[in-house]
Amino acid sequence: MIELPVTTKIKKPDWLRVKLPIGESYKHVRGLVDQHKLHTICESGNCPNMGECWGEGTATFMILGNICTRSCGFCAVATGRPEAVDYDEPQRVAEAIYLMKVKHAVITSVDRDELKDGGASIWFNTIRAVKALNPGTTLETLIPDFKGKKEDIQTVMEAAPEVISHNIETVERLTKQVRIQAKYWRSMEVIRALKEGGARTKSGIMLGLGETREEVLQTLRNLKDNGCDVVTIGQYLQPTPKHLPVQRFVHPDEFAFYKDAGYEMGLDYVESGPLVRSSYHSDRHVHPGLGRIQWEESKRMVG
C-alpha cells in the first residue's frame, strides 16, 4: 500500500473561503429537502458550494440511502451496513424536483455493493420518475462503478439521462489509498462503456492528495482516450481528522493550467478551480461545445 505522508494541519488560503448559506431561496430548498426526507450529497459531502447552488434553487440528490458500503479515504459519507432499499424514493425525488422547479438536476448515490444489481434498478426507476414528472428538466447522473458490471451500467443508460458521470477521483498511483475498494482502470472502463453506449460522459478529479503535475496530465489523457467529454477538477478538502490529510492547497493558477491542458487535449468541457465539485455548473455540461467555445473566446480576449 502507498503511504501518504502525515502532514500538520495546513492553513486554508484565502481563495478557499466561502460564504455561509443564506437567503430565502436557500431556506426554501432546505425546507423541501427536510420535508421529503431526501439525502443530498451537498450536505453529506460538506460541499463548499452548497450556499451558492441552493441559493439558486438547485441541489444534488443522493439516492439509495446515506450509508455507503465502501470506505474511501476522502469521502464524508458514512460507511456501514445500509438500510433496506426504499422503493418509494424515486417518486419522492421526482416530486421534490418538481416542487423546486429545477431545470437541471444532479442525482448521485452511495455504493450499494451488497445488492445484486448495485442499485441499478433504483437508478432506472428514479431517472424515469424524474423525467415523467419533469419533462423539461435535464438530468445528470453521477454513478458508482457497479463493480464494472456492464449489464448494470446498461440499465442506467437505458433510462437516458442527458449526462452520465463517474468520478476517477485521483491519479492511478494514489487510487488504492484514496478509493480503497475501487480500481483506476475499472473506472476508465466504465467511462468507455458509457461512451460506446452513446452517453455524454463526465468525470472528476481532486487535487492536493500528493499527485504530481505529470500524473494529473496523464489522468486527463486517459480520460480523453476512454471517451470522457466533461472533466471537473477541484481541491480536496479533508472532511474530518479521520480522513486523508491535505498534502497541499493548489493555487488557482495551476487549476487554470490544467483547464488549458484539458482543452488542448480535446476534452469538450473542463471545469477547473479550487472550489469546483462534480455538480458545480453542471447545467452547462449538458451542452456539447459550450465549454470549448467559452474557452476559445477567453483566449482570444487575452490575446
N, C-alpha and C positions, 0 to 999 in steps of 0.2 A: 504493500500500500504506500502511496505517495504521502509523505507527511508535510503538511503546510507548516511553515514556521509560526510559532506563537508570537504574537505581537502585543505590545502595550496598546492601550486604547488611544486611537488617533483622534485628534480634534477635527470635527467636521468643518470643512471650508465654507466660506460664505455662499458659494454657489449651490450648496445643498440645503439651504434654509427655505422652508415653505411656510405659507400662511395657514393658520388653523381654519378648518372648515366652518363657514358661517353663511348666513343668508337664508331667505325664505325658500328658495329652490332646493337648497341642501336639506333643510328641515323637512320639506315635502317628501323627498326621496327617502330620507331617514325613516320617516313615518311609514311609508309603503313597505320598505324592507322589513321593518319590525312587525307590521300588521300581517303580512303574508308569510311570516316565518321563513324568510329566504336567507340563504347564505351568500355573501358576496366576498370575492377574493380581495375586494377593496379593503375590507376590514380584516379578514383572516391573514392577508398578506401584508398588512400595515403599509399600504401603498401611499407614497408621498403626494400623489396627485388626487387623492380622494376628494378634497375640498373643491378643486377646480372641476373635476368631472361631475361630481354630484351636484355642484352648483349649476351645471348646465343641464341637469336632469338626466344624466346617463350613469350607468353602473355596469360592472362586470359580475354576472351571476355565477355562483358556483353550485353545480348540481351534484347529486349522489351523496349528499351529506357534507359534513365538515371535518370528518376524521379520515385520514389517509392511511393506506396500508404500507406506504413507503416512508422512509425516514431520511430525506435528503438533508444535507448539512447546511443548506442555505434557507430553507423554507420555514415560515412561521406557522403553517397549517399543522394542527395536531396530528400525531401519529398514534395508531392503536387499532382496536377492533371496531370497524364501522357498525352503525346501527342498520337495521333491516332497510331494504330499498323502499322508498316512499313512492308508490306508483301514482300518487296524486300530484307529485311535484311538477311534472311537465306542464300541467294546466295552470298551476299557481304561478309559475314563471311567466307563462304566456299572458295571464291576466295582469300581472304586475307591469309588464312591458306595455300593455295596452293602457293601463291607468296612468303610467308615466308619460305616455305619448312619445315614446322613444322612436326615433327614426333609424337608429343603428344600435344594435345590442351586441354585447360580447357574452358568450357563455363558456365557462370552463368547468373542470371537475377535479375532485381528488382522484387518486388512483384507487381502483377497486379490484385488486388482483385476486381477491377471494371469489369473485363472481366468474362464472364460466365464460361470459362474453365481455368481461371487464367493464360492464355497464353500457355496452354499445346500444342495446335496445332502448334504454332510458334516454340516451343521447338522441336516438332516432325519434322517439316519441316527443321529446322536448322541442327539437327543431321543427317538427311537423305541427305541433300545437302552437308554437310561436308564429309560424307562418300562416296558419289558418286564421288566427285571431288578429294578426297584424300583417296583412298582405303587403303593406307599403314599407315595412321595416326590413332593412338589410341586416345580415347576421354574420358575425364571425364566431367560429367555434375553436377554442383552444383545447386540443385533445391530449390525453395521455398517449403512451406508445402502444397500449393494448398488447404488450409483450411481443410486438411485431406481427400479430396475427392479421393477415390480410383480409380475412372474412369480416372481422370486427371493424377494421378501417373502412371497408367497403360499405358496411351498414351505415356509417356516418355519411359517407359520400352520397349514398342513395337519397338521403334527406335533403341534399342540395343547398347547404348554406353558401353564402357568397364567398366567404374566405374560410379555409381550414388551416389552423396554425398548430404547430408542435414545436416546443422550445428545445433547442440544443443546450441552452443554459451556459455552457462553458466550453473551453478548448478540450481537445482529446486527452491531453496529458492529465488534466485535473478531474476528468469525468468520474473516475472511480471514487474519489473522495467527496466531490460535490454532489453527485447524483448516485448514491450508493447502489441502488438496485437497477439503474439504467445503464445503457450502453451507447457510446457515441455513434458507432456505425449503424446500430439498430435504429436510432433516431433519424439518421440520414436516409435509411431505407424507408422509414415511414413517410418522409417528405417526398422521396422519389415515387413511392406508391400513390401518394395523393396527386402528384403532378401527372403521372401516367394515367390516372383516372379522370383527368380533366379539371381538377380543382385549382383555384387560385391559392397559392401556398404561402406560408409565412412562418418565421421562426424568430427566436430571441436569444440574445447573449448578455450575460452580466460581466462587467469588468471590475477589477480590484481584488481578485482572488489569488493573484500570483502568476497570471498568464503573461507571456511576452507579446510584444507587438507582432512579431512574425507569426506566432500561434494564432492570434486574432485574425490576421490576414488569411492564414491558411484555412481557418474555420469559415470565413466568408467565401473563400474559393470553393470549399467543399459544399457549402450550402448552394451556391450558384450552380455547381456541376450536377447537383442532385435535384435541380428543378425548383429551388426556392425563389419566389417572386419578391417577397417583402421581408426585411430584416429589421428588428428593433435592437438597439444597443444601449444599455444603461449601466449605471453604477450599482454594484452590490452594496447593500446596507445590512449590517448584522442585526437580525430581528431581536435576539436575546443573547445574553452571555454564553448560553449553551451552544449557540450556532457558530459556524466558522467565522473567524475574525476577518476584518477588512485588512488586506495587506497594504493597500494604498488607495487614496482618493484620486481618481483620474481627472486631469484638467480638461475643461471644456474644449480646449484646442485639440487635444488628442481625439476626443469624440468627433470633432469636425474632420480630422484627418481620416478616420475610419468611414465617415459618411462619404467623403470624396472617393475613397478607395473602393467602397462597395458599388457606387455608381459606375466608376471606371471599369469594374469587373463585369458590368452588365446587369446588376440587380435592378429591379423595376422600381422599388421604393426602399429607401434607407432612412429610418428614424433613429438618430443617434444623439444622445445628450445625457448628462448626469442623472436627471430625474425621469428619463424615459422608462416606461414599463410596457409590457406586451400590449395592453389595450389602449395606450395613450395615442390619441388622434386616430384611433382605428377606423373611424368612419371614412377617413381619407384613403385608407389602404385598400378599400374595395375597388377603387377606380384605376384600371391599368393605365400606365403612362403618366399619371398625375404627378407623382413624386419626381420623376425624371424631368418633366417639363419645368417644374418649380426650381429644381437644382440647376438646370441649364440656364434658366433666366437669372438666377442669383449669380452665377459665374459670369454671365455677360455684363451684369451691372457692376461687378467688382472690376472686370477687365476694362 
